[in-house]
Amino acid sequence: MGEVSLPRFELKRSESYRVAHASGALVSLNPNEGTIIFFVDRLSPKVNPDGSMSVEVVERELLVEVKLSPVGFKSLAMALLSNIQEFERRAGEIRVQPAGERRERDLSI
């Protein structure tokens, strides 16, 4: 039997393609689909009467929601982990706070 040739992939950016910076992501997975919602946190500081500043509100702007099949979700997780492992092999460990030590706003990451 002859060798099966695979199609060539050509990359094309959609008209809505954009680069966005995200502070974090909300993730969930169920038997039907995986969801990743990327967000940016923005502080809304206020000046107090004594001149000091405080933050009473953190505005969480949802940027984009990505839906994947469970297989696609796991494939993405494996690709991310592989990239992290290669990066840490070259540059050292990326330090992350243990979940119990994170502030409430950081729990979604």
Z-matrix of the N, CA and C atoms (Angstrom, degrees):
N
C 1 1.454
C 2 1.518 1 109.17
N 3 1.312 2 115.12 1 148.83
C 4 1.456 3 121.03 2 179.58
C 5 1.514 4 111.89 3 -79.56
N 6 1.298 5 114.36 4 162.17
C 7 1.460 6 121.15 5 179.39
C 8 1.528 7 109.48 6 -74.82
N 9 1.328 8 116.52 7 137.08
C 10 1.461 9 121.76 8 179.35
C 11 1.525 10 108.15 9 -82.21
N 12 1.321 11 116.75 10 127.99
C 13 1.462 12 119.27 11 178.28
C 14 1.526 13 109.17 12 -94.58
N 15 1.303 14 115.27 13 139.33
C 16 1.459 15 121.35 14 179.76
C 17 1.525 16 109.59 15 -91.73
N 18 1.315 17 117.06 16 148.31
C 19 1.466 18 118.93 17 178.57
C 20 1.534 19 110.64 18 -67.74
N 21 1.304 20 115.62 19 153.74
C 22 1.459 21 122.16 20 176.89
C 23 1.534 22 107.99 21 -85.90
N 24 1.323 23 116.88 22 136.21
C 25 1.456 24 121.01 23 177.36
C 26 1.523 25 109.23 24 -93.84
N 27 1.308 26 116.01 25 134.89
C 28 1.453 27 121.74 26 174.28
C 29 1.517 28 107.50 27 -118.39
N 30 1.328 29 116.57 28 128.17
C 31 1.460 30 120.94 29 179.69
C 32 1.515 31 110.46 30 -87.04
N 33 1.319 32 115.49 31 135.74
C 34 1.450 33 121.61 32 177.07
C 35 1.523 34 107.66 33 -141.24
N 36 1.311 35 116.87 34 127.74
C 37 1.470 36 120.46 35 177.27
C 38 1.523 37 109.75 36 -81.23
N 39 1.331 38 115.84 37 134.20
C 40 1.456 39 119.70 38 176.74
C 41 1.528 40 108.68 39 -70.79
N 42 1.312 41 116.49 40 164.32
C 43 1.466 42 120.17 41 178.95
C 44 1.518 43 111.38 42 -64.34
N 45 1.330 44 117.65 43 -24.87
C 46 1.471 45 120.68 44 -179.42
C 47 1.536 46 112.48 45 -92.07
N 48 1.338 47 117.38 46 4.34
C 49 1.470 48 120.61 47 -179.79
C 50 1.524 49 109.62 48 -61.57
N 51 1.352 50 115.24 49 138.17
C 52 1.464 51 120.62 50 175.59
C 53 1.517 52 108.80 51 -156.56
N 54 1.305 53 115.27 52 160.36
C 55 1.455 54 121.91 53 174.51
C 56 1.520 55 106.87 54 -100.42
N 57 1.321 56 116.74 55 134.34
C 58 1.464 57 120.95 56 -179.82
C 59 1.521 58 108.85 57 -135.49
N 60 1.327 59 116.95 58 139.42
C 61 1.464 60 121.82 59 174.09
C 62 1.525 61 107.63 60 -87.37
N 63 1.317 62 117.51 61 134.87
C 64 1.461 63 121.63 62 179.24
C 65 1.523 64 109.58 63 -120.63
N 66 1.340 65 116.26 64 142.43
C 67 1.464 66 122.21 65 174.15
C 68 1.525 67 110.94 66 -82.21
N 69 1.318 68 116.07 67 -26.66
C 70 1.455 69 119.90 68 -177.27
C 71 1.511 70 111.02 69 -177.05
N 72 1.312 71 114.89 70 -169.12
C 73 1.459 72 120.53 71 -178.40
C 74 1.517 73 110.13 72 -148.84
N 75 1.313 74 114.82 73 146.42
C 76 1.457 75 122.80 74 170.67
C 77 1.520 76 105.79 75 -101.51
N 78 1.311 77 117.52 76 130.90
C 79 1.466 78 119.99 77 -177.02
C 80 1.520 79 111.25 78 -128.83
N 81 1.320 80 115.38 79 146.63
C 82 1.467 81 120.23 80 173.35
C 83 1.519 82 108.45 81 -151.89
N 84 1.323 83 114.93 82 155.48
C 85 1.460 84 121.48 83 -179.99
C 86 1.515 85 108.35 84 -143.37
N 87 1.322 86 115.72 85 131.76
C 88 1.459 87 121.04 86 173.40
C 89 1.524 88 107.48 87 -133.12
N 90 1.319 89 119.22 88 177.35
C 91 1.473 90 119.89 89 -176.42
C 92 1.535 91 114.51 90 -60.14
N 93 1.338 92 117.67 91 -19.58
C 94 1.463 93 120.60 92 -176.67
C 95 1.522 94 114.49 93 -96.05
N 96 1.355 95 116.52 94 -34.96
C 97 1.457 96 119.16 95 -175.65
C 98 1.520 97 111.74 96 -163.77
N 99 1.318 98 113.73 97 159.15
C 100 1.451 99 121.51 98 171.40
C 101 1.518 100 108.06 99 -107.74
N 102 1.318 101 116.49 100 145.34
C 103 1.458 102 121.65 101 -179.50
C 104 1.521 103 108.98 102 -128.51
N 105 1.330 104 115.56 103 134.87
C 106 1.459 105 122.19 104 172.86
C 107 1.520 106 106.57 105 -127.92
N 108 1.326 107 116.50 106 122.11
C 109 1.463 108 121.48 107 177.14
C 110 1.531 109 106.90 108 -114.82
N 111 1.323 110 115.72 109 113.75
C 112 1.462 111 120.49 110 178.44
C 113 1.519 112 108.99 111 -85.59
N 114 1.346 113 115.87 112 142.62
C 115 1.461 114 120.58 113 -178.38
C 116 1.521 115 111.78 114 -140.50
N 117 1.330 116 114.91 115 164.50
C 118 1.459 117 123.42 116 172.38
C 119 1.519 118 106.85 117 -123.83
N 120 1.323 119 116.69 118 130.82
C 121 1.467 120 121.84 119 173.94
C 122 1.520 121 108.54 120 -93.86
N 123 1.326 122 116.44 121 131.86
C 124 1.463 123 122.35 122 176.64
C 125 1.518 124 108.50 123 -124.10
N 126 1.324 125 115.40 124 128.88
C 127 1.452 126 120.95 125 177.96
C 128 1.518 127 109.73 126 -80.55
N 129 1.319 128 116.06 127 143.45
C 130 1.461 129 121.68 128 175.86
C 131 1.524 130 107.81 129 -118.19
N 132 1.344 131 117.57 130 81.97
C 133 1.466 132 119.84 131 -177.17
C 134 1.525 133 111.31 132 -73.44
N 135 1.326 134 115.05 133 153.37
C 136 1.465 135 120.45 134 174.08
C 137 1.521 136 107.91 135 -129.72
N 138 1.316 137 115.85 136 152.06
C 139 1.458 138 121.64 137 177.87
C 140 1.525 139 107.46 138 -94.34
N 141 1.318 140 116.04 139 123.95
C 142 1.457 141 122.04 140 -179.95
C 143 1.524 142 109.61 141 -80.04
N 144 1.338 143 117.64 142 162.06
C 145 1.468 144 120.86 143 -179.86
C 146 1.539 145 113.58 144 -55.39
N 147 1.340 146 117.36 145 -30.07
C 148 1.472 147 119.85 146 -179.81
C 149 1.534 148 112.53 147 -83.82
N 150 1.341 149 117.04 148 3.41
C 151 1.461 150 120.84 149 178.53
C 152 1.520 151 114.24 150 93.53
N 153 1.322 152 117.24 151 -12.10
C 154 1.467 153 119.52 152 178.01
C 155 1.531 154 109.39 153 -75.80
N 156 1.312 155 114.39 154 164.61
C 157 1.462 156 118.93 155 179.17
C 158 1.523 157 109.65 156 -114.62
N 159 1.315 158 115.72 157 148.37
C 160 1.457 159 120.72 158 175.54
C 161 1.527 160 108.59 159 -143.72
N 162 1.312 161 114.47 160 159.44
C 163 1.461 162 120.37 161 177.80
C 164 1.520 163 107.54 162 -116.43
N 165 1.312 164 115.93 163 118.05
C 166 1.460 165 120.83 164 178.57
C 167 1.519 166 111.84 165 -103.12
N 168 1.325 167 116.14 166 -21.67
C 169 1.460 168 120.06 167 -175.76
C 170 1.526 169 109.45 168 -135.41
N 171 1.309 170 115.42 169 135.06
C 172 1.459 171 121.87 170 169.07
C 173 1.527 172 105.66 171 -112.66
N 174 1.326 173 115.79 172 119.35
C 175 1.457 174 120.48 173 -179.91
C 176 1.525 175 108.10 174 -89.29
N 177 1.315 176 116.69 175 121.37
C 178 1.461 177 122.01 176 179.42
C 179 1.528 178 107.79 177 -103.07
N 180 1.337 179 115.64 178 107.37
C 181 1.459 180 121.00 179 -179.79
C 182 1.525 181 109.28 180 -94.08
N 183 1.325 182 116.46 181 120.60
C 184 1.465 183 121.60 182 178.34
C 185 1.529 184 107.85 183 -79.91
N 186 1.337 185 116.27 184 124.98
C 187 1.460 186 121.17 185 -174.61
C 188 1.517 187 113.45 186 -94.40
N 189 1.321 188 115.87 187 -50.38
C 190 1.461 189 119.58 188 -177.14
C 191 1.522 190 109.08 189 -156.39
N 192 1.320 191 115.52 190 144.38
C 193 1.463 192 121.77 191 176.88
C 194 1.526 193 107.80 192 -113.64
N 195 1.315 194 116.03 193 126.17
C 196 1.463 195 121.93 194 -178.72
C 197 1.524 196 108.49 195 -113.38
N 198 1.319 197 116.44 196 129.53
C 199 1.466 198 122.45 197 178.31
C 200 1.522 199 108.65 198 -109.71
N 201 1.321 200 116.65 199 135.57
C 202 1.466 201 122.73 200 178.85
C 203 1.520 202 109.33 201 -136.76
N 204 1.316 203 116.02 202 154.51
C 205 1.463 204 119.39 203 170.67
C 206 1.529 205 107.28 204 -67.94
N 207 1.337 206 118.99 205 161.11
C 208 1.466 207 119.01 206 175.75
C 209 1.530 208 112.65 207 -55.84
N 210 1.329 209 118.02 208 -36.67
C 211 1.470 210 120.74 209 177.87
C 212 1.528 211 110.07 210 -66.37
N 213 1.326 212 116.97 211 -44.69
C 214 1.459 213 120.73 212 177.51
C 215 1.515 214 111.82 213 -63.16
N 216 1.331 215 116.61 214 -38.59
C 217 1.464 216 122.54 215 179.01
C 218 1.528 217 110.05 216 -61.76
N 219 1.343 218 116.20 217 -47.05
C 220 1.469 219 120.38 218 179.50
C 221 1.528 220 110.55 219 -67.74
N 222 1.320 221 118.23 220 -39.54
C 223 1.467 222 121.06 221 177.87
C 224 1.521 223 110.61 222 -61.04
N 225 1.329 224 117.06 223 -40.99
C 226 1.465 225 120.72 224 177.17
C 227 1.526 226 110.50 225 -64.06
N 228 1.332 227 116.60 226 -44.97
C 229 1.471 228 120.51 227 178.77
C 230 1.524 229 110.97 228 -59.25
N 231 1.327 230 116.94 229 -41.88
C 232 1.465 231 120.68 230 179.92
C 233 1.533 232 111.02 231 -67.05
N 234 1.332 233 117.25 232 -39.57
C 235 1.468 234 120.94 233 178.23
C 236 1.527 235 110.46 234 -65.66
N 237 1.339 236 116.95 235 -41.77
C 238 1.467 237 120.45 236 177.63
C 239 1.525 238 110.42 237 -62.29
N 240 1.335 239 117.04 238 -46.61
C 241 1.459 240 121.25 239 -179.80
C 242 1.529 241 111.03 240 -61.31
N 243 1.312 242 117.68 241 -42.31
C 244 1.462 243 121.66 242 178.77
C 245 1.532 244 110.88 243 -60.83
N 246 1.339 245 116.47 244 -43.10
C 247 1.470 246 120.44 245 178.29
C 248 1.520 247 111.48 246 -65.65
N 249 1.329 248 117.35 247 -40.22
C 250 1.470 249 121.32 248 178.32
C 251 1.521 250 110.32 249 -63.65
N 252 1.322 251 116.69 250 -45.76
C 253 1.469 252 120.32 251 -179.88
C 254 1.524 253 111.29 252 -60.92
N 255 1.324 254 117.96 253 -42.46
C 256 1.462 255 121.36 254 178.85
C 257 1.527 256 110.65 255 -65.88
N 258 1.328 257 116.87 256 -42.61
C 259 1.462 258 120.57 257 177.83
C 260 1.525 259 110.79 258 -60.52
N 261 1.346 260 116.75 259 -47.30
C 262 1.465 261 120.45 260 -178.65
C 263 1.525 262 111.86 261 -66.46
N 264 1.318 263 117.09 262 -31.36
C 265 1.457 264 119.66 263 176.51
C 266 1.531 265 110.53 264 -62.43
N 267 1.332 266 116.28 265 -38.61
C 268 1.463 267 120.78 266 -178.62
C 269 1.527 268 113.10 267 -85.49
N 270 1.344 269 117.32 268 -38.27
C 271 1.465 270 120.56 269 -168.23
C 272 1.521 271 114.72 270 -115.19
N 273 1.323 272 118.78 271 -5.90
C 274 1.461 273 120.82 272 -177.87
C 275 1.519 274 111.41 273 99.19
N 276 1.311 275 113.32 274 166.88
C 277 1.465 276 120.90 275 -174.26
C 278 1.524 277 112.27 276 -63.88
N 279 1.318 278 115.07 277 138.80
C 280 1.462 279 121.94 278 170.12
C 281 1.524 280 105.89 279 -88.04
N 282 1.309 281 116.63 280 115.91
C 283 1.465 282 120.21 281 -176.03
C 284 1.525 283 110.57 282 -86.91
N 285 1.340 284 115.16 283 130.78
C 286 1.456 285 122.78 284 179.65
C 287 1.522 286 107.11 285 -128.46
N 288 1.336 287 116.31 286 138.27
C 289 1.465 288 119.63 287 177.26
C 290 1.523 289 109.90 288 -64.24
N 291 1.342 290 117.24 289 138.66
C 292 1.473 291 118.93 290 173.44
C 293 1.529 292 110.09 291 -59.34
N 294 1.313 293 116.71 292 148.80
C 295 1.467 294 121.59 293 -174.48
C 296 1.524 295 112.76 294 -52.61
N 297 1.317 296 118.79 295 -38.22
C 298 1.459 297 121.82 296 -178.89
C 299 1.517 298 113.99 297 -67.78
N 300 1.328 299 117.55 298 -18.43
C 301 1.458 300 121.48 299 -178.49
C 302 1.524 301 113.03 300 -99.89
N 303 1.333 302 118.33 301 -4.25
C 304 1.455 303 121.08 302 -178.75
C 305 1.518 304 110.56 303 -76.42
N 306 1.306 305 114.99 304 148.96
C 307 1.460 306 120.05 305 172.39
C 308 1.518 307 108.52 306 -74.08
N 309 1.326 308 117.55 307 162.54
C 310 1.458 309 122.16 308 -177.01
C 311 1.512 310 111.92 309 -52.49
N 312 1.333 311 117.52 310 -42.59
C 313 1.458 312 119.72 311 -175.37
C 314 1.523 313 113.19 312 -68.00
N 315 1.337 314 116.59 313 -17.45
C 316 1.465 315 120.97 314 -177.88
C 317 1.532 316 112.56 315 -94.13
N 318 1.318 317 118.50 316 -3.71
C 319 1.463 318 120.46 317 -172.81
C 320 1.515 319 113.60 318 -69.04
N 321 1.312 320 117.95 319 -17.20
C 322 1.455 321 119.75 320 -176.40
C 323 1.520 322 112.13 321 -81.12
N 324 1.297 323 117.98 322 -11.05
C 325 1.474 324 120.85 323 -175.43
C 326 1.517 325 109.87 324 -88.61
